[in-house]
Amino acid sequence: MKKLPASLLFLSAAVYLTAQADFDVITVFAVLICALCSAIALTHKSIWSLIGGIGLISISLTMQAVIKQPA
């Protein structure tokens, strides 16, 4: 039962990305990784869900910073 909130957090992030973001390859991969982290959060290897979420957020913020830099 303790793992359910973490799973729901990743699942809600996947739903939000699906509803709000433009449909492109990066968004599709982000949604899939969020769904995967949600499933992993329910297992006994939930630390990998945390590592995956941290990696996803770090890569996302880095990519946003690179894309939004003035040329």
Contacts in CASP RR format, 6 or more apart in sequence:
PFRMAT RR
TARGET T0000
AUTHOR 0000-0000-0000
METHOD contacts of the structure
MODEL  1
MKKLPASLLFLSAAVYLTAQADFDVITVFAVLICALCSAIALTHKSIWSL
IGGIGLISISLTMQAVIKQPA
3 41 0 8 1.000
3 42 0 8 1.000
3 46 0 8 1.000
4 42 0 8 1.000
6 41 0 8 1.000
6 46 0 8 1.000
6 49 0 8 1.000
6 50 0 8 1.000
7 38 0 8 1.000
7 39 0 8 1.000
7 41 0 8 1.000
7 42 0 8 1.000
7 49 0 8 1.000
8 38 0 8 1.000
9 38 0 8 1.000
10 34 0 8 1.000
10 35 0 8 1.000
10 37 0 8 1.000
10 38 0 8 1.000
10 41 0 8 1.000
10 49 0 8 1.000
10 53 0 8 1.000
11 34 0 8 1.000
11 35 0 8 1.000
11 38 0 8 1.000
13 34 0 8 1.000
14 31 0 8 1.000
14 34 0 8 1.000
14 35 0 8 1.000
14 38 0 8 1.000
17 27 0 8 1.000
17 30 0 8 1.000
17 31 0 8 1.000
17 34 0 8 1.000
18 27 0 8 1.000
18 31 0 8 1.000
21 27 0 8 1.000
21 30 0 8 1.000
26 63 0 8 1.000
30 56 0 8 1.000
30 60 0 8 1.000
33 52 0 8 1.000
33 53 0 8 1.000
33 56 0 8 1.000
34 56 0 8 1.000
37 49 0 8 1.000
37 52 0 8 1.000
37 53 0 8 1.000
37 56 0 8 1.000
38 49 0 8 1.000
40 46 0 8 1.000
40 48 0 8 1.000
40 49 0 8 1.000
41 49 0 8 1.000
END
